[in-house]
């Protein structure tokens, strides 16, 4: 038997993934255990949970593979700090201290904390891990692979050729020229938190016009060979790590938006922010299309794979699917650094002689919930428990207009809830969206909610979309005009939706099907089960904590319904 644990940690969103004899058996983010959103700390709880699911002990592990090279990452931070000296003087001790406090010794620490012999703990390269997660989980025998993020060791963008069991690096773009850092810096300028607010910028972009093209030409130059370079005077990811931009950016685009200020998109100031977001999104899409054209030129491949944090941009993915010139396209849906743990595990497994894993079909790779636990907790809390006889019972409640907190089976890996830890509601009327936004999720009013639709019925409601991406909610589709009245709560201002397709023979699909039989529309609004600033629910206890703190109408855990008295 061969068992390989992949680990990503120390910068943001730590995770562990386990491959046993060529099968991806478990993958979890540390945040689901620590309850700290995007927790970067060593994912020991996640690692132990992966092992326990597979009934393995740490001593059974053939190898543990860390997702990047901790020595080269440190070298990059140090040399860049010295290059910007003395501007970076204030930042230097902090950067150094944070690097040295454990990050350099991460391989030793993994060995001692997990109890795995040190010679079984290895590392790969950051972008190699991203690339492996995308290509080896795709169905393709041969594909071009793009990895695009903020920065790994020093690479920010890379092009690979994947063939069978091998990945060959073809081209790289190095720090500080980075699409991820460009998007993050502008996310901060828009007043959102970096590494968290990027989705908000994408949602906001739909409200704007791309009228800052001239200004953005100073921020980024797109070359005809697909490469790009940033106008470095405007960015400052070393001396100003909080926001990543310099005062020159505010001179160019106007003062940054204050974080937390209520939004008013009828005001001049907020419309300007929406226009900047829209220009940014447009420029990002054009940069990605340039990279894809280059990828086609260099590889002649029919298929394209994508991973790295930029791959989470569902709007850009839809455009790549339409315009990149590739016949087929796969995005590894946990495209950020958590998902690099998948790639690290697979690279280690292939080195052990394992078969290449099967194409990714589901993300329910976490721990399961049990309705027995739910009954016990509900009883202790004095809540009312009713058994459910099947999907029709759940559909009946949704059809009545209830908003349900829903936990079923194993929790998902990655940033999206796909029906295992979700808040579910009907996709209409618009008031559902307002209630979810204000009461339950307490988030910005412009952020859209996503629809989950039965795969076979999707063409009735949505314009053609990238079918390979839709099961994982990493693309968008136009909502057909005639369907919009029945899909008011999930149609974004630009007429699109971040569509998720669901097979009818899955537990979630059975509920959507039953809703369709009642309402005529086999679509359910699906948003992640978490409060503002919290990670998505993992355990039954987390589900109860959410339910007690928020005003969902009921909680469903597998086959039991729980209500407040
Ligand atoms: Fe990354």
Boltz pocket constraint, residues with backbone or C-beta under 6 A from the ligand:
constraints:
  - pocket:
      binder: B
      contacts: [[A, 126], [A, 130], [A, 149], [A, 150], [A, 151], [A, 152], [A, 308], [A, 309], [A, 335], [A, 336], [A, 337], [A, 340]]
      max_distance: 6.0
